[in-house]
Amino acid sequence: VVTSGAEQSTLPASFRYLFVPKGNEPGRWMNMPALPVALGDVAAAEHDGVLFAFGEGSPATLAYDVYAGTWSTSRAQRPLPGGRHAIEVIGGALYLFGGTGVAEGAVQIYDITMDTWSLGTPMPWPGSSVSSALIDGEVHVAGGVVGSMTVDDCAVYDPVADGWTAQAPMPAPRNQASCATDGHRLWIFGGCGPGSGDGGELADGFADVQVYDPITDAWERSGDVGSTLVPMPFGRSGVGRAVFDRGRFHLFGGQTVTGPGANAAGVYDRADVYDPETDTWSTEAGLPTARQGLAGVLFESRIFVLGGGLVAGAGGSTTAEVFTRQ
């Protein structure tokens, strides 16, 4: 019997299916317009209903108006093109940290309103494939490739002073890792490093989880003595930035050489979800298109997954898909 105001209706055959615990409804994927140019090793972020994407394969600043459902390539190009940038949104500006080629160790700042680029104080090390997180107005940056090796450097960037301060080094150096913040700590998932892909080349990724606490200037790593962190279900690199939504981290895709679960091209369609409160992993509806080097961006409870290579180790695509749990 359904009651609405003063009216009642009887449904002769009905059922209600509840997920236990609540909030565990499965997600689904939707289509969206493809990128206007193919991008690999993508960095992307959202500001005021517009998604911005940068990556290997084009110097363009791609902008997607979510409400209009259209892409634009008319904005100013970044001065130091490359791939594997880390990206953060601070106020009305986008900050790109490091990257491949001429972008190694650079800080590139895009004023969204003025449509202009400038350069900030470079990172303390000339890195690419670094991990980053904006916490309390400052950007914490860690790891990445310098030359032919992965480093454990960690530093915090003050955008007001345009300056850097060194922090405690990573327990295990990593490049091409997935990273995000829960608002308090920097979380780094998987990636490559010494022993497997130390120079940023294609290799089997690690499954460890590393967490940095800015308050204590200390790290915790899964597998270390005293740590309760549970590692990723499958070690891999090229997962792209993790997306923190509704208290959980979402990780999409990735690549490997010999790891299990990938397709014949060495890339994953996996969607793994990590709950830091319960320290547990679960799986979601997999990517419609398996790929690596992609970027995930959250906007209004939807996760936009942009670009990335369809084969392990190289390449880009115009693929763009949207994940939702609504």
Disulfide bonds with the S-S distance in Angstrom:
none
